[in-house]
Amino acid sequence: MRSGSGSVHDIAIGSDHAGFWLKEIIREHLLKRGFSTLDMGTESADSVDYPDFAVKVCEAVLSGAARNGILLCGTGIGMSIMANRFKGIRAALCHDHFTALAAKRHNNANVLALGGRIIGPDLGKEIVDTWLEAPFEGGRHQRRVDKLDASQDKT
């Protein structure tokens, strides 16, 4: 698994076989922008099970090994479902700029899920940039994020 420098990485990134090609493009884009990445796999387009890679990325975020996570599969749906099973993870499935912006501004999403069979490379990079650059607005949104996090205690 490839990684950038330093002990805490900016982004842990992982995919299944269907998202592999886009993961590689986005990882290279992030490195060119100066972000350190923790590549959690997969390493090829050979068939694998997406939950395994969602677990790795979420554990990296929760342990503090990475500040944020990006997950890619065919649609992004499976990855987002798996990621949101983790207490402390707020994963958002985004297919456009607006949802990426709202995911960070309103929900303080710490994991971004993307569909490799849904979006192309240029849009994928733009969604990632939008999500990374958007600030969390706090205020009334913090109250709602607190409720999201508290609801995970009941499961």
C-alpha positions, -999 to 999 in steps of 0.1 A, spaced: 0 0 0 13 34 -10 13 64 13 25 100 16 49 114 42 42 119 79 25 99 106 -10 114 101 -22 114 66 -46 139 51 -67 112 34 -71 74 36 -84 62 2 -98 28 -7 -118 11 -34 -131 -22 -47 -125 -34 -82 -152 -12 -98 -138 20 -82 -101 11 -86 -95 30 -118 -110 62 -104 -92 57 -70 -59 58 -88 -67 90 -107 -80 107 -76 -50 95 -55 -26 110 -81 -46 142 -82 -44 145 -44 -7 139 -44 -2 166 -70 -21 190 -48 2 182 -19 -21 160 2 -6 129 19 -26 98 12 -29 64 28 -38 39 1 -58 12 17 -63 -8 -16 -74 -25 -37 -44 -28 -59 -61 -40 -91 -93 -44 -110 -96 -80 -98 -129 -87 -81 -129 -80 -43 -155 -73 -16 -161 -36 -10 -168 -39 27 -132 -50 34 -119 -17 20 -145 5 37 -135 -10 70 -98 -2 64 -105 34 55 -129 40 84 -105 24 109 -77 47 96 -100 78 101 -112 67 135 -77 58 147 -63 92 137 -40 77 110 -59 99 85 -80 131 88 -105 121 62 -114 92 40 -125 86 4 -142 54 -7 -150 43 -42 -170 14 -56 -193 10 -86 -220 33 -74 -206 45 -40 -238 31 -23 -222 0 -8 -192 19 5 -214 46 21 -237 20 37 -207 1 52 -189 33 63 -219 47 81 -220 16 104 -190 30 122 -195 52 152 -179 86 144 -180 82 107 -202 105 86 -199 92 51 -216 111 22 -223 97 -12 -218 125 -37 -223 127 -74 -220 164 -80 -206 196 -66 -237 207 -46 -239 174 -26 -201 176 -20 -204 211 -7 -234 203 15 -218 172 28 -190 192 44 -208 225 51 -238 210 68 -229 174 78 -192 177 84 -187 145 64 -154 129 72 -157 103 45 -166 109 9 -181 80 -12 -180 81 -50 -192 58 -77 -167 48 -103 -194 37 -127 -214 69 -122 -189 98 -125 -159 104 -148 -124 114 -138 -128 152 -142 -160 154 -122 -145 130 -96 -115 153 -90 -138 184 -89 -161 167 -63 -131 158 -42 -117 193 -44 -150 209 -35 -155 185 -5 -119 191 8 -120 229 4 -155 235 19 -155 245 56 -179 231 81 -204 259 90 -211 248 125 -239 267 142 -273 250 137 -255 223 117 -233 214 147 -264 207 167 -276 183 140 -242 166 136 -242 160 174 -276 143 170 -263 121 142 -233 111 164 -255 105 194 -279 83 175 -250 59 169 -250 52 206 -285 36 203 -275 9 179 
